[in-house]
Amino acid sequence: MKKLLLSLFVLSIAFSALSQDTLPRFSVRNVGNNRIVIGWVNAYPVVKQISIQRAFDSLGVYKTILSVADPQAVQNGFVDTKAPNDHMFYRLFIMLDGSQFIFSPARKPIQDTANAQKVNLPDAGAPATSANPTGRDSAAAAIKKPEYVPSVYVYTNKEGYVFVNLPDAEQKKYRIKFYDADGSLLFELKQVKETALTLDKANFMHAGWFRFELFNEDKLVEENRFYLARDF
């Protein structure tokens, strides 16, 4: 399937509701069942590496538990399922252009029972995704919620385009349905065989939140959402 080309919305970082999580700030939430969700929004023009680090106390020895696959992604996150306890300290190591680097402030998880049932783990220790178990009827309410766990499959890249990342697409039978914020179907991509696909922003017609459903054959792999910002 050919890449779809588009124009619209270079991300001007108009995430006012998400600004508290803009790097080097990030969120750390305890959603229960030994799941700690780390998430952030990237506003840096160039990021070469982002590593998540964990320690028993804020001034202790930090251990890197993950270096994210796509540090340039605007929205990113990870679910830590192997923490020794639920009050560990977390920080981010961020390498910028020209070998400059910074460490984020250390943070401990805050309890988040409201989203405990919305975190979907495709594999133990895999990057974070989220699902809406109540279906399309509650989509509008879910989309208004500012805090969420970004997808690792469908997300907005640094150029403001919608990027589809399916490393095993050649072996699977993927299809994706895209919805507007009100739950109306926009379009469907059938038999996606590309491992990396950039979608034309013109397909989405406006800025704002959109939903998608990713299927492998008839099995729902993930239901999540993404944000397209204005480019003017």
C-alpha positions, 0 to 999 in steps of 0.5 A, spaced: 500 500 500 502 506 498 504 512 502 498 517 503 501 524 502 498 530 506 498 537 508 496 540 515 498 541 522 505 542 523 505 541 531 505 548 534 505 545 541 498 547 542 497 542 547 494 546 553 491 541 556 497 536 556 502 542 557 504 539 564 507 533 561 511 537 556 519 535 556 523 535 561 516 534 565 513 528 564 507 524 568 508 518 572 501 514 574 500 508 578 494 505 575 494 498 579 496 491 578 503 493 578 503 497 572 506 504 572 505 509 566 510 514 564 508 519 559 510 525 556 509 530 550 515 532 546 516 539 544 524 539 542 525 540 535 531 534 535 531 529 540 536 523 539 535 519 545 530 518 551 531 513 556 527 512 562 530 511 569 528 508 575 531 508 582 529 506 590 530 514 592 530 520 588 538 521 590 540 514 589 543 510 583 538 510 577 538 504 572 535 505 565 529 500 564 528 502 557 530 507 551 524 509 547 524 506 539 522 513 537 525 519 541 522 524 536 515 522 537 510 528 539 506 523 544 510 517 547 509 513 553 511 506 557 508 501 562 513 499 567 510 492 569 517 490 573 518 495 578 520 492 585 514 497 588 509 502 587 513 508 590 520 508 586 522 514 583 523 515 575 526 520 571 528 521 563 535 522 560 534 526 554 539 527 549 538 533 544 542 535 538 549 536 538 550 531 544 547 536 549 543 532 554 539 533 560 536 529 566 528 531 568 526 532 575 525 525 579 518 523 580 514 518 584 507 515 581 501 518 583 495 513 584 490 513 578 484 509 579 480 512 574 484 510 568 486 503 571 481 499 567 483 503 560 491 501 560 492 495 555 498 491 555 500 488 549 506 484 552 509 485 559 513 491 559 511 493 552 510 501 551 504 503 553 497 503 550 490 505 552 483 502 550 476 505 551 472 498 553 465 502 553 465 502 545 464 508 541 458 511 545 462 514 550 468 516 545 466 523 546 467 523 553 473 519 553 476 524 548 475 530 552 479 527 557 486 530 557 491 525 560 491 518 556 497 513 554 499 514 547 499 509 542 506 506 539 502 503 533 498 510 530 501 517 533 503 524 531 510 524 529 514 530 529 512 533 523 505 533 525 503 527 520 499 521 522 504 515 522 503 508 522 508 503 525 507 496 524 513 492 524 510 485 523 505 488 518 508 483 513 506 477 517 499 479 520 493 482 516 492 489 519 486 493 518 485 500 521 479 504 522 479 512 523 473 515 527 472 523 528 471 525 535 463 524 535 464 517 533 463 517 525 467 513 521 472 517 516 475 512 513 478 505 513 485 502 511 485 495 509 490 489 508 496 494 511 502 491 509 507 496 510 511 496 516 511 504 516 506 508 513 505 516 513 498 518 512 495 524 509 493 529 514 487 532 508 484 525 510 482 528 517 479 535 515 480 539 521 485 539 527 483 536 534 482 529 536 481 523 532 480 515 534 482 509 531 481 501 531 487 497 529 485 490 528 489 483 526 484 480 521 477 480 526 481 481 533 481 488 536 489 489 537 488 496 540 483 502 540 486 509 542 486 516 539 491 521 537 491 529 536 492 533 530 494 540 531 493 547 527 499 549 522 497 556 523 
